Amino acid sequence: MEINSVSTLYFSPGGSTRAIARSVAGGFVSECRDIDFTSRADALAFGEKDLVILAAPVFGGRIPGVFAGFLNSVNGGGALAAVLAVYGNRDYDDALLELADAARARGFRVVAAGAFIARHSMVPEIAAGRPDSGDKEAAAAFSRALREKLESGDTSEPRIPGSRPYKEYGGVPLHPGANRARCVKCGKCARECPVGAIPEDAPYKTDAGRCITCMHCVFTCPNYARALNPVMLAAVRTKLKKACAERKLPETYL
Ligand SMILES: Cc1cc2nc3c(=O)[nH]c(=O)nc-3n(C[C@H](O)[C@H](O)[C@H](O)COP(=O)(O)O)c2cc1C
């Protein structure tokens, strides 16, 4: 099957989802169209000969709700989609299925799916250093297998694990704040927050009702001024370390 263009389209507050999507795209082209839906969405339309690597991080076993909303501005137009869920070594639960369902609803043909592991963006000691060489090799192998599948003319949808209704996700009761001594009010965090939870004139007042704890402001702050409350984070770390103790491996579906 002839492919006209390869794109990555992702939500990636901490950058790991983007890295994995790019590794998969790298098996097809050295440079692809890169569509970053972390901070905002654009109206986009694809066609039948396009391949889109559609990738999201896992938040509470689901795809982030804001990304699901952003996808409403995309018209799949029969394009082929490889969906990727990137998670922090606990579990991806229903996220891969939810992303496949969302892609199909937007008019994509889902031809492949993969769950990959990356550093836990809330507790970066968990799955530290991932994606590592083993993960990158798994992404390359997935890409090769997808290429062979498409070259053989097979555009069928694989069986993707997960259940409906999806697992409920209530959010995380922890929200990054700003250190007033370090924050220079440059406004980057406010401009890039995917849910508009940070006032540009008072970045230390994160709106807890809006914040989804995606960690983008923490990773993007040029002055390292933003962080979660260390005491509350310690409790989350203890709980998560138990659930994430065993190394999980990438899983792919073709
Ligand atoms: C709010 C929140 C919830 C998360 N929930 C899960 C989860 O349910 N399972 C898991 O294994 N990792 C979970 N993670 C970790 C992320 O899925 C993982 O770090 C992912 O690689 C982040 O992608 P990014 O670097 O592109 O933002 C969560 C992270 C955050 C910030």
The ligand as an ORCA input file, in Angstrom:
! r2SCAN-3c Opt
* xyz 0 1
  C      -1.357     12.611     36.196
  C      -0.540     11.425     35.768
  C      -1.118     10.164     35.805
  C      -0.370      9.043     35.397
  N      -0.951      7.809     35.424
  C      -0.234      6.720     35.038
  C      -0.814      5.419     35.022
  O      -2.006      5.230     35.255
  N      -0.026      4.355     34.725
  C       1.304      4.511     34.436
  O       1.983      3.502     34.250
  N       1.870      5.748     34.359
  C       1.130      6.845     34.644
  N       1.691      8.099     34.561
  C       3.033      8.249     33.979
  C       2.974      8.689     32.512
  O       2.059      7.915     31.782
  C       4.352      8.547     31.853
  O       5.332      9.169     32.623
  C       4.382      9.106     30.440
  O       5.580      8.684     29.849
  C       4.353     10.610     30.386
  O       4.499     11.003     29.041
  P       5.130     12.413     28.638
  O       6.561     12.406     29.081
  O       4.992     12.448     27.154
  O       4.327     13.464     29.319
  C       0.976      9.215     34.952
  C       1.547     10.503     34.925
  C       0.796     11.594     35.318
  C       1.424     12.958     35.248
*
